[in-house]
């Protein structure tokens, strides 16, 4: 029983895909901060938060 548990690799692909997605996400955040200078990205996030919050969005 324990031996079959160790050889079972059915969940390994899911973990690998999750790690790839995490690394790509971190790389995208770092790249966007470098490209926008840090302040423009923060202003964009604030604007989206305001618009999604239901207040006026101009």
PAMIVEX-544058 format. One record per residue: x, y, z of N, C-alpha, C, O in turn; residue in one letter. Coordinates in nm, 4 decimals, always signed. Example, Ala and Ser with C-alpha at 12.3 -4.5 7.8 and 13.67 -1.06 7.14 Angstrom:
2
<rec><n_X>+1.3190</n_X><n_Y>-0.5690</n_Y><n_Z>+0.7800</n_Z><ca_X>+1.2300</ca_X><ca_Y>-0.4500</ca_Y><ca_Z>+0.7800</ca_Z><c_X>+1.3200</c_X><c_Y>-0.3300</c_Y><c_Z>+0.7800</c_Z><o_X>+1.4236</o_X><o_Y>-0.3319</o_Y><o_Z>+0.8465</o_Z><res>a</res></rec>
<rec><n_X>+1.2850</n_X><n_Y>-0.2250</n_Y><n_Z>+0.7080</n_Z><ca_X>+1.3670</ca_X><ca_Y>-0.1060</ca_Y><ca_Z>+0.7140</ca_Z><c_X>+1.2900</c_X><c_Y>+0.0030</c_Y><c_Z>+0.7870</c_Z><o_X>+1.3409</o_X><o_Y>+0.1138</o_Y><o_Z>+0.8039</o_Z><res>s</res></rec>
This chain:
58
<rec><n_X>+0.0830</n_X><n_Y>-0.1189</n_Y><n_Z>+0.0000</n_Z><ca_X>+0.0000</ca_X><ca_Y>+0.0000</ca_Y><ca_Z>+0.0000</ca_Z><c_X>+0.0882</c_X><c_Y>+0.1264</c_Y><c_Z>+0.0000</c_Z><o_X>+0.0662</o_X><o_Y>+0.2173</o_Y><o_Z>-0.0800</o_Z><res>x</res></rec>
<rec><n_X>+0.1853</n_X><n_Y>+0.1316</n_Y><n_Z>+0.0875</n_Z><ca_X>+0.2735</ca_X><ca_Y>+0.2478</ca_Y><ca_Z>+0.0941</ca_Z><c_X>+0.3583</c_X><c_Y>+0.2591</c_Y><c_Z>-0.0316</c_Z><o_X>+0.3874</o_X><o_Y>+0.3691</o_Y><o_Z>-0.0785</o_Z><res>x</res></rec>
<rec><n_X>+0.3980</n_X><n_Y>+0.1431</n_Y><n_Z>-0.0861</n_Z><ca_X>+0.4796</ca_X><ca_Y>+0.1409</ca_Y><ca_Z>-0.2076</ca_Z><c_X>+0.4017</c_X><c_Y>+0.1963</c_Y><c_Z>-0.3266</c_Z><o_X>+0.4574</o_X><o_Y>+0.2696</o_Y><o_Z>-0.4084</o_Z><res>x</res></rec>
<rec><n_X>+0.2729</n_X><n_Y>+0.1617</n_Y><n_Z>-0.3367</n_Z><ca_X>+0.1919</ca_X><ca_Y>+0.2148</ca_Y><ca_Z>-0.4469</ca_Z><c_X>+0.1692</c_X><c_Y>+0.3649</c_Y><c_Z>-0.4317</c_Z><o_X>+0.1575</o_X><o_Y>+0.4361</o_Y><o_Z>-0.5314</o_Z><res>x</res></rec>
<rec><n_X>+0.1631</n_X><n_Y>+0.4133</n_Y><n_Z>-0.3080</n_Z><ca_X>+0.1476</ca_X><ca_Y>+0.5561</ca_Y><ca_Z>-0.2842</ca_Z><c_X>+0.2709</c_X><c_Y>+0.6335</c_Y><c_Z>-0.3321</c_Z><o_X>+0.2579</o_X><o_Y>+0.7426</o_Y><o_Z>-0.3876</o_Z><res>x</res></rec>
<rec><n_X>+0.3882</n_X><n_Y>+0.5784</n_Y><n_Z>-0.3113</n_Z><ca_X>+0.5108</ca_X><ca_Y>+0.6457</ca_Y><ca_Z>-0.3525</ca_Z><c_X>+0.5282</c_X><c_Y>+0.6479</c_Y><c_Z>-0.5038</c_Z><o_X>+0.5890</o_X><o_Y>+0.7405</o_Y><o_Z>-0.5575</o_Z><res>x</res></rec>
<rec><n_X>+0.4758</n_X><n_Y>+0.5476</n_Y><n_Z>-0.5727</n_Z><ca_X>+0.4920</ca_X><ca_Y>+0.5420</ca_Y><ca_Z>-0.7181</ca_Z><c_X>+0.3803</c_X><c_Y>+0.6143</c_Y><c_Z>-0.7918</c_Z><o_X>+0.3898</o_X><o_Y>+0.6332</o_Y><o_Z>-0.9131</o_Z><res>x</res></rec>
<rec><n_X>+0.2761</n_X><n_Y>+0.6549</n_Y><n_Z>-0.7228</n_Z><ca_X>+0.1639</ca_X><ca_Y>+0.7244</ca_Y><ca_Z>-0.7864</ca_Z><c_X>+0.2054</c_X><c_Y>+0.8672</c_Y><c_Z>-0.8202</c_Z><o_X>+0.2431</o_X><o_Y>+0.9432</o_Y><o_Z>-0.7310</o_Z><res>x</res></rec>
<rec><n_X>+0.1992</n_X><n_Y>+0.9043</n_Y><n_Z>-0.9469</n_Z><ca_X>+0.2392</ca_X><ca_Y>+1.0380</ca_Y><ca_Z>-0.9915</ca_Z><c_X>+0.1236</c_X><c_Y>+1.1151</c_Y><c_Z>-1.0539</c_Z><o_X>+0.1472</o_X><o_Y>+1.2033</o_Y><o_Z>-1.1365</o_Z><res>x</res></rec>
<rec><n_X>+0.0018</n_X><n_Y>+1.0853</n_Y><n_Z>-1.0178</n_Z><ca_X>-0.1131</ca_X><ca_Y>+1.1490</ca_Y><ca_Z>-1.0819</ca_Z><c_X>-0.1249</c_X><c_Y>+1.2978</c_Y><c_Z>-1.0481</c_Z><o_X>-0.1760</o_X><o_Y>+1.3740</o_Y><o_Z>-1.1303</o_Z><res>x</res></rec>
<rec><n_X>-0.0803</n_X><n_Y>+1.3413</n_Y><n_Z>-0.9322</n_Z><ca_X>-0.0908</ca_X><ca_Y>+1.4818</ca_Y><ca_Z>-0.8953</ca_Z><c_X>+0.0332</c_X><c_Y>+1.5632</c_Y><c_Z>-0.9267</c_Z><o_X>+0.0357</o_X><o_Y>+1.6840</o_Y><o_Z>-0.9030</o_Z><res>x</res></rec>
<rec><n_X>+0.1354</n_X><n_Y>+1.4990</n_Y><n_Z>-0.9793</n_Z><ca_X>+0.2611</ca_X><ca_Y>+1.5688</ca_Y><ca_Z>-1.0039</ca_Z><c_X>+0.2472</c_X><c_Y>+1.6746</c_Y><c_Z>-1.1125</c_Z><o_X>+0.3086</o_X><o_Y>+1.7808</o_Y><o_Z>-1.1025</o_Z><res>x</res></rec>
<rec><n_X>+0.1696</n_X><n_Y>+1.6485</n_Y><n_Z>-1.2139</n_Z><ca_X>+0.1547</ca_X><ca_Y>+1.7453</ca_Y><ca_Z>-1.3221</ca_Z><c_X>+0.0863</c_X><c_Y>+1.8728</c_Y><c_Z>-1.2741</c_Z><o_X>+0.1220</o_X><o_Y>+1.9825</o_Y><o_Z>-1.3171</o_Z><res>x</res></rec>
<rec><n_X>-0.0099</n_X><n_Y>+1.8592</n_Y><n_Z>-1.1869</n_Z><ca_X>-0.0797</ca_X><ca_Y>+1.9764</ca_Y><ca_Z>-1.1349</ca_Z><c_X>+0.0167</c_X><c_Y>+2.0650</c_Y><c_Z>-1.0567</c_Z><o_X>+0.0130</o_X><o_Y>+2.1873</o_Y><o_Z>-1.0698</o_Z><res>x</res></rec>
<rec><n_X>+0.1011</n_X><n_Y>+2.0054</n_Y><n_Z>-0.9771</n_Z><ca_X>+0.1981</ca_X><ca_Y>+2.0812</ca_Y><ca_Z>-0.8983</ca_Z><c_X>+0.2978</c_X><c_Y>+2.1507</c_Y><c_Z>-0.9909</c_Z><o_X>+0.3338</o_X><o_Y>+2.2663</o_Y><o_Z>-0.9685</o_Z><res>x</res></rec>
<rec><n_X>+0.3418</n_X><n_Y>+2.0810</n_Y><n_Z>-1.0936</n_Z><ca_X>+0.4361</ca_X><ca_Y>+2.1409</ca_Y><ca_Z>-1.1884</ca_Z><c_X>+0.3736</c_X><c_Y>+2.2598</c_Y><c_Z>-1.2598</c_Z><o_X>+0.4376</o_X><o_Y>+2.3640</o_Y><o_Z>-1.2742</o_Z><res>x</res></rec>
<rec><n_X>+0.2506</n_X><n_Y>+2.2456</n_Y><n_Z>-1.3044</n_Z><ca_X>+0.1827</ca_X><ca_Y>+2.3573</ca_Y><ca_Z>-1.3716</ca_Z><c_X>+0.1641</c_X><c_Y>+2.4749</c_Y><c_Z>-1.2765</c_Z><o_X>+0.1788</o_X><o_Y>+2.5899</o_Y><o_Z>-1.3179</o_Z><res>x</res></rec>
<rec><n_X>+0.1325</n_X><n_Y>+2.4491</n_Y><n_Z>-1.1520</n_Z><ca_X>+0.1151</ca_X><ca_Y>+2.5564</ca_Y><ca_Z>-1.0544</ca_Z><c_X>+0.2462</c_X><c_Y>+2.6312</c_Y><c_Z>-1.0320</c_Z><o_X>+0.2469</o_X><o_Y>+2.7538</o_Y><o_Z>-1.0208</o_Z><res>x</res></rec>
<rec><n_X>+0.3561</n_X><n_Y>+2.5580</n_Y><n_Z>-1.0257</n_Z><ca_X>+0.4860</ca_X><ca_Y>+2.6239</ca_Y><ca_Z>-1.0076</ca_Z><c_X>+0.5234</c_X><c_Y>+2.7078</c_Y><c_Z>-1.1286</c_Z><o_X>+0.5779</o_X><o_Y>+2.8171</o_Y><o_Z>-1.1136</o_Z><res>x</res></rec>
<rec><n_X>+0.4949</n_X><n_Y>+2.6582</n_Y><n_Z>-1.2481</n_Z><ca_X>+0.5235</ca_X><ca_Y>+2.7346</ca_Y><ca_Z>-1.3701</ca_Z><c_X>+0.4413</c_X><c_Y>+2.8626</c_Y><c_Z>-1.3723</c_Z><o_X>+0.4935</o_X><o_Y>+2.9693</o_Y><o_Z>-1.4046</o_Z><res>x</res></rec>
<rec><n_X>+0.3132</n_X><n_Y>+2.8529</n_Y><n_Z>-1.3382</n_Z><ca_X>+0.2265</ca_X><ca_Y>+2.9706</ca_Y><ca_Z>-1.3371</ca_Z><c_X>+0.2750</c_X><c_Y>+3.0719</c_Y><c_Z>-1.2335</c_Z><o_X>+0.2714</o_X><o_Y>+3.1924</o_Y><o_Z>-1.2587</o_Z><res>x</res></rec>
<rec><n_X>+0.3197</n_X><n_Y>+3.0250</n_Y><n_Z>-1.1187</n_Z><ca_X>+0.3691</ca_X><ca_Y>+3.1158</ca_Y><ca_Z>-1.0155</ca_Z><c_X>+0.4944</c_X><c_Y>+3.1895</c_Y><c_Z>-1.0612</c_Z><o_X>+0.5071</o_X><o_Y>+3.3098</o_Y><o_Z>-1.0386</o_Z><res>x</res></rec>
<rec><n_X>+0.5863</n_X><n_Y>+3.1189</n_Y><n_Z>-1.1249</n_Z><ca_X>+0.7100</ca_X><ca_Y>+3.1823</ca_Y><ca_Z>-1.1715</ca_Z><c_X>+0.6799</c_X><c_Y>+3.2836</c_Y><c_Z>-1.2815</c_Z><o_X>+0.7359</o_X><o_Y>+3.3932</o_Y><o_Z>-1.2819</o_Z><res>x</res></rec>
<rec><n_X>+0.5923</n_X><n_Y>+3.2479</n_Y><n_Z>-1.3743</n_Z><ca_X>+0.5566</ca_X><ca_Y>+3.3398</ca_Y><ca_Z>-1.4826</ca_Z><c_X>+0.4867</c_X><c_Y>+3.4636</c_Y><c_Z>-1.4261</c_Z><o_X>+0.5118</o_X><o_Y>+3.5749</o_Y><o_Z>-1.4722</o_Z><res>x</res></rec>
<rec><n_X>+0.4001</n_X><n_Y>+3.4453</n_Y><n_Z>-1.3274</n_Z><ca_X>+0.3297</ca_X><ca_Y>+3.5588</ca_Y><ca_Z>-1.2668</ca_Z><c_X>+0.4266</c_X><c_Y>+3.6543</c_Y><c_Z>-1.1985</c_Z><o_X>+0.4149</o_X><o_Y>+3.7761</o_Y><o_Z>-1.2126</o_Z><res>x</res></rec>
<rec><n_X>+0.5214</n_X><n_Y>+3.5996</n_Y><n_Z>-1.1254</n_Z><ca_X>+0.6207</ca_X><ca_Y>+3.6843</ca_Y><ca_Z>-1.0589</ca_Z><c_X>+0.7040</c_X><c_Y>+3.7603</c_Y><c_Z>-1.1612</c_Z><o_X>+0.7328</o_X><o_Y>+3.8787</o_Y><o_Z>-1.1433</o_Z><res>x</res></rec>
<rec><n_X>+0.7425</n_X><n_Y>+3.6919</n_Y><n_Z>-1.2682</n_Z><ca_X>+0.8210</ca_X><ca_Y>+3.7576</ca_Y><ca_Z>-1.3729</ca_Z><c_X>+0.7415</c_X><c_Y>+3.8697</c_Y><c_Z>-1.4389</c_Z><o_X>+0.7976</o_X><o_Y>+3.9750</o_Y><o_Z>-1.4691</o_Z><res>x</res></rec>
<rec><n_X>+0.6130</n_X><n_Y>+3.8491</n_Y><n_Z>-1.4616</n_Z><ca_X>+0.5301</ca_X><ca_Y>+3.9537</ca_Y><ca_Z>-1.5222</ca_Z><c_X>+0.5173</c_X><c_Y>+4.0754</c_Y><c_Z>-1.4316</c_Z><o_X>+0.5242</o_X><o_Y>+4.1888</o_Y><o_Z>-1.4790</o_Z><res>x</res></rec>
<rec><n_X>+0.4988</n_X><n_Y>+4.0535</n_Y><n_Z>-1.3036</n_Z><ca_X>+0.4866</ca_X><ca_Y>+4.1655</ca_Y><ca_Z>-1.2104</ca_Z><c_X>+0.6158</c_X><c_Y>+4.2456</c_Y><c_Z>-1.2059</c_Z><o_X>+0.6134</o_X><o_Y>+4.3687</o_Y><o_Z>-1.2075</o_Z><res>x</res></rec>
<rec><n_X>+0.7282</n_X><n_Y>+4.1760</n_Y><n_Z>-1.2003</n_Z><ca_X>+0.8571</ca_X><ca_Y>+4.2454</ca_Y><ca_Z>-1.1973</ca_Z><c_X>+0.8800</c_X><c_Y>+4.3223</c_Y><c_Z>-1.3271</c_Z><o_X>+0.9281</o_X><o_Y>+4.4356</o_Y><o_Z>-1.3240</o_Z><res>x</res></rec>
<rec><n_X>+0.8461</n_X><n_Y>+4.2621</n_Y><n_Z>-1.4408</n_Z><ca_X>+0.8645</ca_X><ca_Y>+4.3289</ca_Y><ca_Z>-1.5696</ca_Z><c_X>+0.7739</c_X><c_Y>+4.4503</c_Y><c_Z>-1.5827</c_Z><o_X>+0.8173</o_X><o_Y>+4.5538</o_Y><o_Z>-1.6335</o_Z><res>x</res></rec>
<rec><n_X>+0.6504</n_X><n_Y>+4.4403</n_Y><n_Z>-1.5386</n_Z><ca_X>+0.5591</ca_X><ca_Y>+4.5546</ca_Y><ca_Z>-1.5475</ca_Z><c_X>+0.6042</c_X><c_Y>+4.6687</c_Y><c_Z>-1.4580</c_Z><o_X>+0.5923</o_X><o_Y>+4.7854</o_Y><o_Z>-1.4955</o_Z><res>x</res></rec>
<rec><n_X>+0.6555</n_X><n_Y>+4.6366</n_Y><n_Z>-1.3410</n_Z><ca_X>+0.7043</ca_X><ca_Y>+4.7425</ca_Y><ca_Z>-1.2532</ca_Z><c_X>+0.8256</c_X><c_Y>+4.8111</c_Y><c_Z>-1.3132</c_Z><o_X>+0.8406</o_X><o_Y>+4.9327</o_Y><o_Z>-1.3012</o_Z><res>x</res></rec>
<rec><n_X>+0.9121</n_X><n_Y>+4.7345</n_Y><n_Z>-1.3775</n_Z><ca_X>+1.0316</ca_X><ca_Y>+4.7936</ca_Y><ca_Z>-1.4381</ca_Z><c_X>+0.9947</c_X><c_Y>+4.8791</c_Y><c_Z>-1.5588</c_Z><o_X>+1.0541</o_X><o_Y>+4.9847</o_Y><o_Z>-1.5804</o_Z><res>x</res></rec>
<rec><n_X>+0.8972</n_X><n_Y>+4.8343</n_Y><n_Z>-1.6373</n_Z><ca_X>+0.8586</ca_X><ca_Y>+4.9088</ca_Y><ca_Z>-1.7574</ca_Z><c_X>+0.7823</c_X><c_Y>+5.0359</c_Y><c_Z>-1.7248</c_Z><o_X>+0.7957</o_X><o_Y>+5.1359</o_Y><o_Z>-1.7953</o_Z><res>x</res></rec>
<rec><n_X>+0.7034</n_X><n_Y>+5.0333</n_Y><n_Z>-1.6201</n_Z><ca_X>+0.6207</ca_X><ca_Y>+5.1494</ca_Y><ca_Z>-1.5902</ca_Z><c_X>+0.6844</c_X><c_Y>+5.2448</c_Y><c_Z>-1.4906</c_Z><o_X>+0.6277</o_X><o_Y>+5.3501</o_Y><o_Z>-1.4616</o_Z><res>x</res></rec>
<rec><n_X>+0.7985</n_X><n_Y>+5.2110</n_Y><n_Z>-1.4389</n_Z><ca_X>+0.8639</ca_X><ca_Y>+5.2984</ca_Y><ca_Z>-1.3431</ca_Z><c_X>+0.8067</c_X><c_Y>+5.2862</c_Y><c_Z>-1.2038</c_Z><o_X>+0.8480</o_X><o_Y>+5.3596</o_Y><o_Z>-1.1140</o_Z><res>x</res></rec>
<rec><n_X>+0.7142</n_X><n_Y>+5.1967</n_Y><n_Z>-1.1835</n_Z><ca_X>+0.6578</ca_X><ca_Y>+5.1732</ca_Y><ca_Z>-1.0512</ca_Z><c_X>+0.5399</c_X><c_Y>+5.2618</c_Y><c_Z>-1.0182</c_Z><o_X>+0.4439</o_X><o_Y>+5.2137</o_Y><o_Z>-0.9579</o_Z><res>x</res></rec>
<rec><n_X>+0.5421</n_X><n_Y>+5.3901</n_Y><n_Z>-1.0549</n_Z><ca_X>+0.4343</ca_X><ca_Y>+5.4813</ca_Y><ca_Z>-1.0154</ca_Z><c_X>+0.3137</c_X><c_Y>+5.4703</c_Y><c_Z>-1.1078</c_Z><o_X>+0.2002</o_X><o_Y>+5.4794</o_Y><o_Z>-1.0611</o_Z><res>x</res></rec>
<rec><n_X>+0.3348</n_X><n_Y>+5.4511</n_Y><n_Z>-1.2353</n_Z><ca_X>+0.2223</ca_X><ca_Y>+5.4418</ca_Y><ca_Z>-1.3281</ca_Z><c_X>+0.1407</c_X><c_Y>+5.3164</c_Y><c_Z>-1.3025</c_Z><o_X>+0.0181</o_X><o_Y>+5.3182</o_Y><o_Z>-1.3134</o_Z><res>x</res></rec>
<rec><n_X>+0.2078</n_X><n_Y>+5.2083</n_Y><n_Z>-1.2687</n_Z><ca_X>+0.1360</ca_X><ca_Y>+5.0845</ca_Y><ca_Z>-1.2401</ca_Z><c_X>+0.0514</c_X><c_Y>+5.0995</c_Y><c_Z>-1.1142</c_Z><o_X>-0.0613</o_X><o_Y>+5.0505</o_Y><o_Z>-1.1082</o_Z><res>x</res></rec>
<rec><n_X>+0.1056</n_X><n_Y>+5.1664</n_Y><n_Z>-1.0151</n_Z><ca_X>+0.0298</ca_X><ca_Y>+5.1901</ca_Y><ca_Z>-0.8926</ca_Z><c_X>-0.0913</c_X><c_Y>+5.2781</c_Y><c_Z>-0.9169</c_Z><o_X>-0.1974</o_X><o_Y>+5.2554</o_Y><o_Z>-0.8589</o_Z><res>x</res></rec>
<rec><n_X>-0.0762</n_X><n_Y>+5.3790</n_Y><n_Z>-1.0028</n_Z><ca_X>-0.1886</ca_X><ca_Y>+5.4664</ca_Y><ca_Z>-1.0360</ca_Z><c_X>-0.2966</c_X><c_Y>+5.3896</c_Y><c_Z>-1.1113</c_Z><o_X>-0.4157</o_X><o_Y>+5.4111</o_Y><o_Z>-1.0888</o_Z><res>x</res></rec>
<rec><n_X>-0.2552</n_X><n_Y>+5.3007</n_Y><n_Z>-1.2001</n_Z><ca_X>-0.3513</ca_X><ca_Y>+5.2185</ca_Y><ca_Z>-1.2736</ca_Z><c_X>-0.4284</c_X><c_Y>+5.1274</c_Y><c_Z>-1.1799</c_Z><o_X>-0.5500</o_X><o_Y>+5.1133</o_Y><o_Z>-1.1928</o_Z><res>x</res></rec>
<rec><n_X>-0.3592</n_X><n_Y>+5.0657</n_Y><n_Z>-1.0862</n_Z><ca_X>-0.4260</ca_X><ca_Y>+4.9773</ca_Y><ca_Z>-0.9903</ca_Z><c_X>-0.5236</c_X><c_Y>+5.0563</c_Y><c_Z>-0.9038</c_Z><o_X>-0.6339</o_X><o_Y>+5.0090</o_Y><o_Z>-0.8763</o_Z><res>x</res></rec>
<rec><n_X>-0.4846</n_X><n_Y>+5.1755</n_Y><n_Z>-0.8608</n_Z><ca_X>-0.5753</ca_X><ca_Y>+5.2603</ca_Y><ca_Z>-0.7823</ca_Z><c_X>-0.6990</c_X><c_Y>+5.2980</c_Y><c_Z>-0.8618</c_Z><o_X>-0.8095</o_X><o_Y>+5.2992</o_Y><o_Z>-0.8076</o_Z><res>x</res></rec>
<rec><n_X>-0.6816</n_X><n_Y>+5.3288</n_Y><n_Z>-0.9902</n_Z><ca_X>-0.7951</ca_X><ca_Y>+5.3669</ca_Y><ca_Z>-1.0743</ca_Z><c_X>-0.8904</c_X><c_Y>+5.2500</c_Y><c_Z>-1.0951</c_Z><o_X>-1.0121</o_X><o_Y>+5.2670</o_Y><o_Z>-1.0885</o_Z><res>x</res></rec>
<rec><n_X>-0.8364</n_X><n_Y>+5.1328</n_Y><n_Z>-1.1198</n_Z><ca_X>-0.9209</ca_X><ca_Y>+5.0141</ca_Y><ca_Z>-1.1365</ca_Z><c_X>-0.9948</c_X><c_Y>+4.9830</c_Y><c_Z>-1.0075</c_Z><o_X>-1.1125</o_X><o_Y>+4.9472</o_Y><o_Z>-1.0111</o_Z><res>x</res></rec>
<rec><n_X>-0.9283</n_X><n_Y>+4.9959</n_Y><n_Z>-0.8947</n_Z><ca_X>-0.9930</ca_X><ca_Y>+4.9721</ca_Y><ca_Z>-0.7655</ca_Z><c_X>-1.1066</c_X><c_Y>+5.0703</c_Y><c_Z>-0.7433</c_Z><o_X>-1.2130</o_X><o_Y>+5.0318</o_Y><o_Z>-0.6947</o_Z><res>x</res></rec>
<rec><n_X>-1.0858</n_X><n_Y>+5.1957</n_Y><n_Z>-0.7778</n_Z><ca_X>-1.1900</ca_X><ca_Y>+5.2976</ca_Y><ca_Z>-0.7650</ca_Z><c_X>-1.3084</c_X><c_Y>+5.2651</c_Y><c_Z>-0.8548</c_Z><o_X>-1.4234</o_X><o_Y>+5.2739</o_Y><o_Z>-0.8119</o_Z><res>x</res></rec>
<rec><n_X>-1.2810</n_X><n_Y>+5.2279</n_Y><n_Z>-0.9782</n_Z><ca_X>-1.3894</ca_X><ca_Y>+5.1970</ca_Y><ca_Z>-1.0724</ca_Z><c_X>-1.4678</c_X><c_Y>+5.0744</c_Y><c_Z>-1.0294</c_Z><o_X>-1.5902</o_X><o_Y>+5.0716</o_Y><o_Z>-1.0424</o_Z><res>x</res></rec>
<rec><n_X>-1.3997</n_X><n_Y>+4.9739</n_Y><n_Z>-0.9786</n_Z><ca_X>-1.4691</ca_X><ca_Y>+4.8534</ca_Y><ca_Z>-0.9337</ca_Z><c_X>-1.5421</c_X><c_Y>+4.8735</c_Y><c_Z>-0.8037</c_Z><o_X>-1.6324</o_X><o_Y>+4.7970</o_Y><o_Z>-0.7699</o_Z><res>x</res></rec>
<rec><n_X>-1.5037</n_X><n_Y>+4.9760</n_Y><n_Z>-0.7303</n_Z><ca_X>-1.5692</ca_X><ca_Y>+5.0044</ca_Y><ca_Z>-0.6026</ca_Z><c_X>-1.7049</c_X><c_Y>+5.0712</c_Y><c_Z>-0.6188</c_Z><o_X>-1.7771</o_X><o_Y>+5.0860</o_Y><o_Z>-0.5202</o_Z><res>x</res></rec>
<rec><n_X>-1.7420</n_X><n_Y>+5.1120</n_Y><n_Z>-0.7392</n_Z><ca_X>-1.8733</ca_X><ca_Y>+5.1687</ca_Y><ca_Z>-0.7609</ca_Z><c_X>-1.8773</c_X><c_Y>+5.3204</c_Y><c_Z>-0.7636</c_Z><o_X>-1.9825</o_X><o_Y>+5.3779</o_Y><o_Z>-0.7916</o_Z><res>x</res></rec>
<rec><n_X>-1.7665</n_X><n_Y>+5.3867</n_Y><n_Z>-0.7355</n_Z><ca_X>-1.7661</ca_X><ca_Y>+5.5329</ca_Y><ca_Z>-0.7411</ca_Z><c_X>-1.7409</c_X><c_Y>+5.5776</c_Y><c_Z>-0.8845</c_Z><o_X>-1.7186</o_X><o_Y>+5.4952</o_Y><o_Z>-0.9732</o_Z><res>x</res></rec>
<rec><n_X>-1.7447</n_X><n_Y>+5.7077</n_Y><n_Z>-0.9062</n_Z><ca_X>-1.7283</ca_X><ca_Y>+5.7578</ca_Y><ca_Z>-1.0426</ca_Z><c_X>-1.5909</c_X><c_Y>+5.7222</c_Y><c_Z>-1.0972</c_Z><o_X>-1.4908</o_X><o_Y>+5.7249</o_Y><o_Z>-1.0256</o_Z><res>x</res></rec>
<rec><n_X>-1.5885</n_X><n_Y>+5.6887</n_Y><n_Z>-1.2257</n_Z><ca_X>-1.4657</ca_X><ca_Y>+5.6404</ca_Y><ca_Z>-1.2878</ca_Z><c_X>-1.4358</c_X><c_Y>+5.7287</c_Y><c_Z>-1.4077</c_Z><o_X>-1.4894</o_X><o_Y>+5.7075</o_Y><o_Z>-1.5165</o_Z><res>x</res></rec>
<rec><n_X>-1.3488</n_X><n_Y>+5.8293</n_Y><n_Z>-1.3870</n_Z><ca_X>-1.3158</ca_X><ca_Y>+5.9197</ca_Y><ca_Z>-1.4988</ca_Z><c_X>-1.1698</c_X><c_Y>+5.9144</c_Y><c_Z>-1.5314</c_Z><o_X>-1.1244</o_X><o_Y>+5.9837</o_Y><o_Z>-1.6224</o_Z><res>x</res></rec>
